[in-house]
């Protein structure tokens, strides 16, 4: 962005100086008619001060696209400049644009489905800033409908490129070929987000001749740039609940298996001990071992036996 030192201000200043010098010269050395013309030139030169203006930066970062007879130019200013917009016809005017970095949140309207019947929810956050280094690029942002419409188009591009990505069977990333599955995408959101951003920005995959990733598939004609792009993939709540339930069932099954294994080992040891004492193992050994384990875990305060009758003392 430029300030006072742009070609339009420079041209107006030069014209004003020429008019002022010529007018003074004609007033001092010319005829009466030349005196009148010179006076008019001096007034015109001084009137150029009316066009001295500056964008109001008190509320937001603002830039002006300088216009020439209403048509946008490549010049953008953010400080004081000289305009020629006070005449009945605006010769050198401006279009005001908010240049702040605006946050944009994306959430897919539908789940991303995969061939193996898994599906994910995609969410993304990013900052979108109008390009302020080129007035023609900045005008593309204005012509595209400004913030609201540009955000909608960008979110549409994210959806389109996500669909393209999911239908790709394998993806080459950092020299490694990956099979695209919902488990892989859920754990590689940063990698996928980096690639999706590059596609949306038009930094990769350009093939204008074959129509792949043309300017219609990215933001090159929207006059903005994307910053801090982060995308995450997560399973929907019903899937998460079902997944947690499966994990819980597996944990319980593993615990039962381990408990049965431990009980079998204890029964084997008890049977060997009884045989060594001349006694025979019986079905009540398992109950006795269970009570002893509960007592050791502090879940019972005592086990009272009367012959073969077992009384449990709860804590």
ZIBEL-V683260 format. One record per pair of residues at least 24 apart in sequence whose C-alpha atoms are under 8 Angstrom apart, sorted by the first residue. I is the first residue (numbers start at 1). J is the second residue. Records with the same first field share a line. If there is no record, write none. Layout:
I = J / J
This chain:
1 = 63 / 75 / 76 / 77 / 78 / 132 / 133 / 134
2 = 75 / 76 / 77 / 78 / 79
3 = 77 / 78 / 79 / 80 / 81
4 = 77 / 79 / 80 / 81 / 82
5 = 81
6 = 75 / 81
8 = 82 / 83 / 92
9 = 81 / 82 / 83
12 = 48 / 82 / 83
15 = 45
16 = 44 / 45 / 46 / 48
17 = 45
19 = 44 / 45
20 = 45 / 46
48 = 82 / 84
49 = 82
50 = 86
51 = 81 / 82 / 83 / 84 / 85 / 86
52 = 80 / 81 / 82 / 83
53 = 80 / 81 / 82 / 83
54 = 78 / 79 / 80 / 81
55 = 79 / 80 / 96
60 = 98 / 99 / 100
61 = 98 / 99 / 100
62 = 96 / 97 / 98 / 99 / 100
63 = 96 / 97 / 98 / 99 / 132
64 = 94 / 95 / 96 / 97
65 = 94 / 95 / 96 / 97 / 135 / 138 / 139
66 = 92 / 93 / 94 / 95 / 135
67 = 91 / 92 / 93 / 94 / 95
68 = 92 / 93
69 = 93
72 = 135 / 136 / 139
73 = 135 / 136
74 = 134 / 135 / 136 / 137
75 = 134 / 135 / 136
76 = 132 / 133 / 134 / 135
97 = 142
98 = 130
99 = 129 / 130 / 131 / 132
100 = 129 / 130
101 = 127 / 128 / 129 / 130
102 = 127 / 128 / 129
103 = 127 / 128
104 = 128 / 151
106 = 155
108 = 159
112 = 163 / 166
114 = 166 / 181 / 182
116 = 181
118 = 182
119 = 182 / 235 / 236
120 = 182 / 186 / 233 / 234 / 235 / 236
121 = 233 / 234 / 235 / 236
122 = 231 / 232 / 233 / 234
123 = 231 / 232 / 233
124 = 229 / 230 / 231 / 232
125 = 228 / 229 / 230 / 231
126 = 226 / 227 / 228 / 229 / 230
127 = 226 / 227 / 228 / 229
128 = 224 / 225 / 226 / 227
129 = 224 / 225 / 226 / 227
130 = 223 / 224 / 225
131 = 223 / 224 / 225
137 = 221 / 222 / 223 / 224
138 = 223 / 224
139 = 223
140 = 221 / 222 / 223
141 = 221 / 222 / 223 / 224
144 = 222
150 = 222
154 = 200 / 219
157 = 200 / 217 / 218
158 = 196 / 200
161 = 196 / 199 / 200
162 = 196
185 = 233
186 = 232 / 233 / 234 / 235
187 = 233
189 = 231 / 232 / 233
190 = 230 / 231 / 232
192 = 231
193 = 229 / 230 / 231 / 232
194 = 229 / 230
197 = 226 / 229
201 = 225 / 226
263 = 289
